[in-house]
Amino acid sequence: MLNSALAIAFLLVSIALLLSLWRLIRGPEKPDRMLALDTLYVNSVALLVLLGILLASNLYFEAALLIALFGFVGTVALAKFLTRGDIIE
């Protein structure tokens, strides 16, 4: 039962990853692309968590935590750059 739920979750998160990648490439405005990049981070974290559940390994959860941390910092820096034009004041 868990394996079939994981397979469905992998499929749905992979589709979401592809759709956000398409929005990143095709996005008409810069904020659309920034939101798509943030969604890519969230989807990659979800894939790593699902892989960690499937393989029963703590290493994937730590990698997901690092990607989430870097994704948050990158999103904040990119938003600051888009609004002000510079990152460091």
C-alpha positions in Angstrom: 0.0 0.0 0.0 2.8 2.4 0.9 4.7 1.6 -2.3 1.7 2.5 -4.5 1.2 5.7 -2.6 4.8 6.6 -3.0 4.7 5.8 -6.7 1.7 8.1 -7.2 3.3 10.8 -5.1 6.5 10.6 -7.2 4.5 10.9 -10.4 2.5 13.9 -9.1 5.5 15.8 -7.7 7.5 15.1 -10.9 4.6 16.6 -13.0 4.6 19.6 -10.7 8.4 19.9 -11.1 8.1 19.9 -14.9 5.3 22.4 -14.9 7.2 24.8 -12.6 10.3 24.4 -14.9 8.1 25.2 -17.9 6.9 28.4 -16.0 10.5 29.3 -15.2 11.5 29.1 -18.8 8.3 30.6 -20.3 7.3 33.1 -17.6 6.3 36.4 -19.0 7.4 38.6 -16.0 10.3 38.4 -13.6 8.1 37.8 -10.6 6.6 34.8 -12.4 10.0 33.3 -12.9 11.0 34.0 -9.3 7.9 32.2 -8.1 8.6 29.3 -10.4 12.1 29.0 -9.0 10.8 29.0 -5.5 8.3 26.3 -6.5 11.2 24.3 -8.0 12.9 24.3 -4.6 9.8 23.1 -2.8 9.2 20.4 -5.4 12.8 19.2 -5.2 12.5 19.1 -1.4 9.3 17.0 -1.7 11.1 14.6 -4.1 14.0 14.1 -1.7 11.7 13.5 1.2 9.8 10.9 -0.8 13.0 9.3 -1.8 14.1 9.2 1.8 10.9 7.5 2.8 11.2 5.0 0.0 14.9 4.1 0.8 14.5 4.6 4.6 17.6 6.8 4.7 18.2 9.9 6.9 20.7 11.3 4.4 17.9 12.4 2.0 16.1 14.3 4.7 19.3 16.2 5.6 19.8 17.0 1.9 16.2 18.2 1.7 16.7 20.4 4.7 19.8 22.0 3.1 18.0 22.6 -0.2 15.1 24.2 1.6 17.5 26.5 3.5 19.4 27.5 0.4 16.1 27.9 -1.5 14.8 30.3 1.2 18.0 32.4 1.2 18.1 32.5 -2.6 14.4 33.6 -2.8 14.9 36.3 -0.3 18.1 37.6 -2.1 16.4 37.4 -5.5 13.3 39.3 -4.2 15.5 42.0 -2.7 17.4 42.3 -5.9 14.2 42.6 -8.0 12.7 45.2 -5.7 15.8 47.4 -4.9 18.2 46.6 -7.7 21.0 45.5 -5.3 21.4 42.8 -2.6 23.9 44.4 -0.2 23.0 47.9 0.9 
